[in-house]
């Protein structure tokens, strides 16, 4: 019921009467009052004025289920939310839930991810209370060989959400990292369970360094956080809800086309590597070239020695010639 109360308060910028809430939820005044009290204890500032009712003055920066559910307004992305105070990895949890039958659009969120993973067995470190660790479960109709493009859709959605919420420039380092002010603030890990020609599910994990934080020595040169000086301070739940909106919008386009043709312009606008010299760290034969953009199916086009090569994300990392980008 806390979700419904928060929704009612959020829908009304002004005051909403206790009676209106009771009628809408079909519960007693005492029940509403009890949950209001719990919300206040969690840090929600709810003003109550006699004859006028209740007004939400401010909300705490928490990611619990009722906070998220009262903000999520997408059709399917985040239609079911699983929140964990602590978990090793939201991707691992999401896979477990998907195996158990979780539906398309199920969202897993934690406040404290203790063993986040990156690509190829790397670690993703996430500060408690300052970051977002979220994973979406997808149960697509398309074939397994299209799934790698979902990573690019997620990168585009997350970068667009950051730009929309903060008014800051977000850049994508192909295929899946997002940079603000040249520092990596987002990592995305897409995993899949599939048969040869059939996807059981895809999970898309998004880790975001949101608020100001210190990083450990091994990542401090590349890592940054979104909330740079001068940018607005935004509650993580607001950013998360916007990511879902953007993801739903772009993913629906992708599913209609089954390629990135209609997302390419937006993606390339944010592509930090575009027209830059890059080093493709192919495990067999690393090479240098100029990144030109992406193909309709998400490969990076790199011009090298007079020819253009399409590089697939799978086993490759891209670096700037003089550093991370
Ligand atoms: P590459 O740039 O080599 O392609 P990647 O995209 O494959 O990297 P990810 O899987 O996205 O890498 O993320 C794992 C890497 O990100 C780690 O090896 C570490 O260098 C870095 N990292 C880990 N935690 C964070 C964090 N919170 N913020 C920024 N970078 C991080």
Boltz pocket constraint, residues with backbone or C-beta under 6 A from the ligand:
constraints:
  - pocket:
      binder: B
      contacts: [[A, 117], [A, 118], [A, 119], [A, 120], [A, 122], [A, 123], [A, 124], [A, 125], [A, 126], [A, 174], [A, 176], [A, 177], [A, 184], [A, 185], [A, 186], [A, 187], [A, 188], [A, 189], [A, 209], [A, 218], [A, 219], [A, 222], [A, 223], [A, 224], [A, 316], [A, 317], [A, 318]]
      max_distance: 6.0
